[in-house]
Amino acid sequence: MPLQPTGFPGLFVYEPVVHKDDRGYFFESYNANTFSEGGIDIKFVQDNQARSTYGVLRGLHYQLNPHAQTKLIRALEGRILDVVVDIRTGSPTYGKVFSIELSAENKLQLLVPQGFAHGYSVLSPTAEVLYKCDNFYHKASEGGIRFDDPALNIDWGIPHQDAVISAKDAVLPVLADCQHNFTFQP
């Protein structure tokens, strides 16, 4: 099955089947039937795409309920370290960090359910990232956690002095002080 469990309830790595020959390659980057066969029924409604240079660190972001988003993230170009934190109250992995390198080369994708804070750092000279969302962007529902929260101790794969952080992300609260309304549903 191309959906691999991560040890975090609802968080999966999607490894598509890649068909290669002398012309190049072909793969289904998303197929609703494949996900449904894995017990995941999601209706994606929005695609977001971002291009960034080395050292850019975006996150950790989420949207509050009822505007929370499930995301399917992949790198179209370059390499990123994709990072999530489970912030679902009552989850066995609450406050735990999961990270994975996503790249144009490995074609892996990360399916991030609602109730996780998400971010990534750019490891290559440039990276282009695409992520599908099951809910629309809703500015008033934005939330986030500081990338350098000492309680999370995230290794972003880049030297701290090379991190390029937005002004908005630089002032996000730590996990212990962030506002969220997620509850784990087994």
Phi and psi in degrees as a GROMACS rama.xvg file:
@    title "Ramachandran Plot"
@    xaxis  label "Phi"
@    yaxis  label "Psi"
@TYPE xy
-71.9283  -11.7236  PRO-2
-93.874  113.267  LEU-3
-104.276  128.084  GLN-4
-67.6791  155.476  PRO-5
-113.832  -7.49265  THR-6
93.1173  -7.35537  GLY-7
-107.002  122.695  PHE-8
-55.0283  124.613  PRO-9
86.044  -9.8927  GLY-10
-97.8847  121.987  LEU-11
-130.388  148.652  PHE-12
-97.4064  128.643  VAL-13
-102.537  119.72  TYR-14
-114.183  97.5571  GLU-15
-68.1102  154.665  PRO-16
-78.7214  119.746  VAL-17
-104.096  126.162  VAL-18
-101.781  117.128  HIS-19
-115.598  145.384  LYS-20
-152.793  -169.476  ASP-21
-68.0224  -10.2189  ASP-22
-89.5198  -17.3676  ARG-23
138.06  -130.417  GLY-24
-147.35  165.599  TYR-25
-146.076  140.177  PHE-26
-156.62  156.757  PHE-27
-87.399  110.961  GLU-28
-74.3917  -22.8411  SER-29
-156.126  136.38  TYR-30
-144.896  115.308  ASN-31
-56.861  -35.5999  ALA-32
-65.5978  -40.522  ASN-33
-60.8079  -44.5706  THR-34
-68.3456  -41.0518  PHE-35
-60.9558  -40.7802  SER-36
-62.1704  -26.3854  GLU-37
-88.8642  7.74831  GLY-38
84.1185  15.7351  GLY-39
-117.622  111.169  ILE-40
-112.841  106.3  ASP-41
-129.598  138.26  ILE-42
-107.771  105.266  LYS-43
-78.2259  138.87  PHE-44
-123.642  -8.97492  VAL-45
-150.83  136.753  GLN-46
-111.524  135.906  ASP-47
-120.856  142.688  ASN-48
-135.356  136.181  GLN-49
-136.741  141.957  ALA-50
-117.15  134.123  ARG-51
-143.23  163.196  SER-52
-104.519  170.378  THR-53
-49.7793  136.308  TYR-54
89.6333  -13.805  GLY-55
-63.9595  133.092  VAL-56
-125.495  117.305  LEU-57
-111.166  127.057  ARG-58
121.199  -178.543  GLY-59
-93.9063  125.673  LEU-60
-118.504  156.225  HIS-61
-160.3  168.071  TYR-62
-119.653  137.517  GLN-63
-70.8256  155.147  LEU-64
-63.2412  144.872  ASN-65
-89.5085  16.0339  PRO-66
-106.698  15.5471  HIS-67
-58.0773  153.977  ALA-68
-125.711  135.153  GLN-69
-88.3948  138.402  THR-70
-128.044  144.264  LYS-71
-117.895  111.13  LEU-72
-110.912  138.641  ILE-73
-150.903  157.8  ARG-74
-99.0296  121.879  ALA-75
-83.1205  -29.5796  LEU-76
-145.036  141.267  GLU-77
76.8431  -160.182  GLY-78
-134.722  138.331  ARG-79
-131.294  155.774  ILE-80
-101.513  111.327  LEU-81
-92.0362  131.829  ASP-82
-131.532  134.936  VAL-83
-132.786  153.082  VAL-84
-128.734  127.662  VAL-85
-75.0488  119.236  ASP-86
-121.924  31.0681  ILE-87
-90.4738  110.342  ARG-88
-54.6275  131.329  THR-89
90.4054  -5.59001  GLY-90
-73.0695  142.369  SER-91
-65.5171  -15.5453  PRO-92
-113.697  22.5094  THR-93
-55.8956  132.017  TYR-94
77.0343  2.22784  GLY-95
-91.1012  152.629  LYS-96
-108.579  137.386  VAL-97
-124.923  134.865  PHE-98
-136.678  153.254  SER-99
-155.073  143.19  ILE-100
-82.9305  124.37  GLU-101
-110.785  135.602  LEU-102
-146.842  162.083  SER-103
-62.1633  -31.1888  ALA-104
-74.0806  -47.3861  GLU-105
-83.6236  -16.6875  ASN-106
59.7799  13.3032  LYS-107
-69.5153  152.738  LEU-108
-132.339  153.759  GLN-109
-117.26  124.343  LEU-110
-94.976  110.818  LEU-111
-107.551  113.977  VAL-112
-75.8958  165.428  PRO-113
-55.9913  143.337  GLN-114
99.1713  9.09483  GLY-115
-118.432  141.361  PHE-116
-85.489  140.358  ALA-117
-129.557  144.094  HIS-118
-160.763  172.8  GLY-119
-156.248  156.272  TYR-120
-118.919  148.918  SER-121
-93.2863  121.29  VAL-122
-97.1232  -19.1647  LEU-123
-104.713  171.406  SER-124
-53.4718  -39.1576  PRO-125
-143.655  160.952  THR-126
-149.342  143.394  ALA-127
-119.426  125.689  GLU-128
-119.381  137.201  VAL-129
-122.853  133.28  LEU-130
-139.665  136.75  TYR-131
-90.0745  144.672  LYS-132
-128.772  145.529  CYS-133
-95.1937  3.97923  ASP-134
-145.17  151.99  ASN-135
-75.5263  154.385  PHE-136
-60.8218  136.515  TYR-137
-140.742  98.6462  HIS-138
-52.8547  -43.0321  LYS-139
-65.9256  -14.7171  ALA-140
-100.096  5.72285  SER-141
-62.7541  140.664  GLU-142
-144.508  167.402  GLY-143
-170.462  168.549  GLY-144
-131.603  141.121  ILE-145
-59.6198  137.489  ARG-146
-63.2607  -27.295  PHE-147
-110.885  29.7637  ASP-148
-56.1397  117.618  ASP-149
-61.941  -27.4459  PRO-150
-68.8018  -27.2021  ALA-151
-89.0026  -31.3767  LEU-152
49.5992  52.9276  ASN-153
-79.9738  129.864  ILE-154
-92.8715  108.277  ASP-155
-84.334  0.613888  TRP-156
79.814  5.51307  GLY-157
-135.073  150.681  ILE-158
-61.7745  140.77  PRO-159
-53.3026  -39.404  HIS-160
-69.4609  -17.442  GLN-161
-90.8682  -8.17283  ASP-162
-68.9727  130.628  ALA-163
-107.269  110.477  VAL-164
-115.809  138.481  ILE-165
-70.8194  156.714  SER-166
-59.6208  -37.8908  ALA-167
-65.2883  -43.9704  LYS-168
-70.2295  -28.5846  ASP-169
-67.8061  -19.2658  ALA-170
-113.044  13.0256  VAL-171
-65.5875  153.109  LEU-172
-76.4621  164.042  PRO-173
-75.8072  165.133  VAL-174
-53.8958  -43.6024  LEU-175
-61.7787  -22.3823  ALA-176
-109.962  -2.04085  ASP-177
-77.5231  152.033  CYS-178
-96.9474  124.812  GLN-179
-150.249  162.924  HIS-180
-133.812  43.7813  ASN-181
-103.428  136.211  PHE-182
-126.751  134.109  THR-183
-67.1114  130.935  PHE-184
-117.446  102.097  GLN-185
